[in-house]
Amino acid sequence: MSIEVKNLFKYYGEQAAVRDVSFSVKKGEIVGFLGPNGAGKSTTMKIITGYIPASSGEVYVSGMKVDVENLKTRQIIGYLPENNPLYTDMYVKEYLEFVGGIYRIKNLKSRVAEMIDAVGLEVEQNKKIGALSKGYRQRVGLAQAIIHDPEVLILDEPTTGLDPNQLVEIRELIKNIGKEKTVMLSTHIMQEVEAICDRIVIISKGQIVADDKAASLQKENDHQTVYVEFDKQVSKAQLTKIPAVRKVQSVQNGWLLETVEEVDLRKEVAQFAQKENWLILTLKIEQKTLEEVFKELTK
């Protein structure tokens, strides 16, 4: 495992910001780390990078224990913090050369040029960072995080302040990076998670409440809901007579039918419609959106 977190706790005074958190991330995997504000996302990420110590528990990066081999793990981690601290009086190229120099990168000027091209900073490369828009500052932050070609990339809100075109470009960049590296990113944008991430870990009140693929989280575990639309008006009373239907809700143009039984409700609806001589215009399983799943797990 590239990242392995075991029974992690972090206390600030008597308050637990992170409580018994455990998860792992494999090489070549992009994991979305989600949670409400104050849930413990940034604290966990800072502990993984070695920026702050844990109160208890163990964190390994590429097999090395972070609190024991701190310098070595920092050398193989790329980190973009949430507040993206930059030296605003430095020029873009100057700043990236400064960061690259810290990592003792060979052929530094060509590597800086490569990063500027990768994150789309060509037009702004000769400006001072303080003169850049928020979106371009975010690109500078991403460039410094990957300039040393890290094995593990930790991104805290990486697309904050980007316009729609920039979002697409940076998402593609992260996806390409994730093919060969381990990427863990925090975001509040659910479409971003669905577009980029292989897996989702959700944290709430300092504890992990979900760890699975997005599609699996969106499936109903305890009941199935279908949307159906007929060619004629039918009543709620008529639909409640369908075997296995336990809940009926009217929605625009059609109905949402719900069951708690282990049956394919589409089959039950189709058979009942045939019996009643109703023509079905639409019949499909309704999945929760990722946003709805997130709200349920973290409310």
N, C-alpha and C positions, 0 to 999 in steps of 0.2 A: 504493500500500500504506500502511496506517495504521502498521504496525510492520514494519520491515525490519532484520534482523540479518545481518551479513556477516562471515564469517571471524573470529568473536569468540574471543579468548583472555583468560583471567584467571589470573595467577599469584600465589600467596602464597609468597614466597620462591622456592624452586625447584619447588614443587608446583603443578601446573596444575589449577585447580578447573574451568575451562571450556576446552575445546580445539577450536578451529576450528568453532564453532557457527554455522550459517546457517539461517535460516527467515524466513518472512514471514507476516503476518496482514492480511487485507483488512478494510475497513470492513463492519460488519454481520455479522462472523464471530465465533463463540465458540470459542476454541481451548483445549483442555485440555493443560497442560504437566505431564507425568508423569515420575516417576523415583524411585528409592530415596532414602533419606536420604543426604545427602552427594554426590548425583549432579551437583549444580550448578544446580538449579532456582532456589533463592532468589538465588544469586549472579547468574544471568542476569537475573532480574527486577529486581534492584537496579541493574544496569547500564542496563537499558532505561529505568528511571525517572530515571536520573542521580544516584542515591543514592551509588553508588561508580563509579570510573572503570574502564574496561577496560584491560588491558595492551596489547592491540592489536585491530584490527578496527574495524568501523563499525556504528553503530546509528542508524537514522532513525525518527522518530515524526512522522507526518503530513508527511513530506517534509523535516523539519528534522533536522539532525545533532545528536544529544543532547549530545555533548561540546563543541559549538560554540555552540548556542543553548539552553543548559541551562535558563535561566529561562523561556523561552517554552515549551519542551516540558513543564516541570513544571506550567505553568499549564493545560495541556490533558490532563494525566494524572491519573487518580484511582488511589490506591494504598492497598491494605490489606495491611500487612506480616504475616508469619507470627506474630510475637509480639504484634501489635496494641497498641502502646504508647499509653496514654491517660492523661490527667490525672485520677487517681482522686479528688482532692479537689474536683473541679468537678462541678456538677450537669449532667445530660444536656443540657438546653436551653442552659445557659450555655456548655458545651463546644462545641456545634454552632454557636452564635452566634459564639464565639471563632474557630473554623475558618473560618466564612463571612466573618467580618470580614477575615481574612488575604487571602481571595480577592476582597475588595471587592464582595461580592454585593449587588445592589440588592434592595429589599424583603426584607431578611434574615429578619425574623420570620416572614413567610409562607412563605419557603423552608424555614426550620427546621421549621415545622409540617408542611409537605409531606413532608419527609424522615422525620420522626417517624412519620407515618402510613404512609409507604411501607415502612418496615422493621419496623413493628409495635412501636413503643416508647411508645405512648400511655399505658399503665398505669404505666410506669416513668419517664416524662419528668421528673418533679419530684424524682427521687432523685439522690443523689450516685453517680457512676460506681463508686466503691469499694464501694458497697452492692449492686451488681448481680451477678447470676449470670454465669457465663462466657458463656452463650448470649446474654444481653442485652448484655454488653460487646461481643460480636462484632457485634451489630446496630448498636451505636454506631459501631464501626469502619467498618462498611459505609456508614453514613449520612455519615460525614465524607469517605469516598472519593468519593461521588457528589454531594455537596452543591453543588459548583461546576459541575455538568453537564458533566463532562469528555468529550472525544472518544474517549479511550482509557482503559480500566479494567484495572488489573493487580491481581489478587486472589490472595494467597498463603494457601492453606488457608482459604477464606472461611466454611466451614460448621462449623469446629471448635467443639465444645461445644454444638451446637444439638440440641434434642430432635426426634423424627420429624416433629411438626407444624410446627415452625419450619423444618426442612429443606425441606419442601415449599414453604413460603411464600417462603423466600429463593431457592430454585432458580427459582421462577416469576418473582421479581423480576429475577434475573440474566438469564433468558431474554428478558424484556421489554426490558431495557436493551440486550441484544445485538442487537435488531432494528435499532437505529439507530446503535449505537456499536461499537467494537472492544473485545472482552473477551478477556483472557488469564488463565486461572486455573490454579492448582496445587492438586492434591488427591490424597489416597490412596484416596478412595472411588470405586471403579469404577462403581457404579450411578449416581453423580452425573455422571460423565463421559458415560455412555450417555444420561442424561436431559437433559443440558444442551448438550454440546459438538457442534459441527459437524465438528470435526477434532481429531486428537490428535497431539501431538509428544512423543516419549519420549526422555529423555536418560539416559544411563548412563555413569558414570565420566567425566563432563565432555564427552561426545560424543553427538550426535543419532544414535539407532539406528532411529527410525521416524518417519514424518510422513505420515499418511493419515487417511481416515475410519475410524471404529471398525469398520464392517461390512467394509471392505476388509482391515483388519488381522486380523480374525477368520477370514477365508477361508484355507483351506490353499493354499499356493502350490505345494507339491511333491507333495501327495497328497490324496486324498479319503477321508473316513470316513463310513460310513452305519450307522445303527442299524436292526436288523431284528428283528422278533418273529414267530414262527410259531405256528400252532395246535397243533403237536405238538412233541415232543422231537426235536431233530436233534443230530448230533454235530459236533465241531470238524473231524474228518476229512472229513465230508461237505461242509462249507462251504468247505474249502480247494480243493475241486474246481471251485468257481465260477470261470469265466474272469475274469482280471484281479485276483482277490483275492490279496493278498500277505501279509495279516496278519489273524488271527481272534482276537478276545478275548471271553470270556464275561462278560456283565454281568447284573445283576438282570433277570430275565424275558426277556432277549434276547441279542443279539450285536452287537459292533462289528466291522465289516468294513472293511478299508483297502486302497487301491490306489495305486500310483504312476504308473499309466498314464493317458493322457488319454481316459478313457471316463466315461460316466455309469454309475456302479456300481449305481445303483438299477435300471437297465434290465437289466443282467447278472443281478442277483439275482432280479428278477421272472421273467425267461425261464427261469432254472435251477429256480426254485420251481414254475413251471408244468410243466416237464418231469418233476419229481419228485413232482408232485401234492401239493405243500405249499400250505396256505393262509397267506398273509401277513396278519398282524393290524396290524403297524406297519412302515413303511419310510420313513425320512427321512434327509436329510443332517445330519450332526453338525458343528456349528461349535464352535471353541474359544471359551471365555469370554474376555472382555477381560482378566480376571485371569491366565488361563493364558498369554495372549499376552505380557502384561507380564512375567511370571516368566521366560518363555523369552528375551525380549529383554534382560533386565537381570541374569540370573544370572551 
